[in-house]
């Protein structure tokens, strides 16, 4: 499971992902973006993991950008309706079987700075035959507001992503296997 440090999971985040993940499928969840003011309140002790749907509704529309990620709906076969759609899959809320992650050699460390490393992972998973399962209405997280990250590396990352799509590459250029080649410091 992947969760960004600027995201707060709901109490059942792990249980929901575990219920959905299966070999050959990765689960792409979604997020609720919090406003700057609501983020300040969260950092001061307001606990979004305790809000439930009623709490999210009470904070909408000025504090949260959407309601759908707060719902729990058993979508059954609808979760598998777009198995090759990589767009919108973000690793701030993603689960994948370890064997499938190993198949693509994990994240590619050639992506630097902000942007597209999660798209790269999703595309390579799909190239490897691992399909997308929709985690919406089950695995939503709360994304804390913060200033936008530096996007100066976005053009270089976009070139890497274009190459992955064109080459239909499965494995990372510099992935998990590259870590094994790094000598341990003792």
Secondary structure, 3 states (H helix, E strand, C coil): CEECCCEEECCCHHHHHHHHCECCEEEECCEEEECHHHHHHHHCCCCHHHCHHHHHHHCCCCCECCCHHHCCCCCHHHHHCCCCCCCCCCCCEEEECHHHHHHCCCCCCCCCCCCCHHHHHHHHHHHCCCEEEECCCCCCEEECCCCCCCCCCHHHHHHHHHHHHHHCCCCCCCCHHHHHCCCCCC
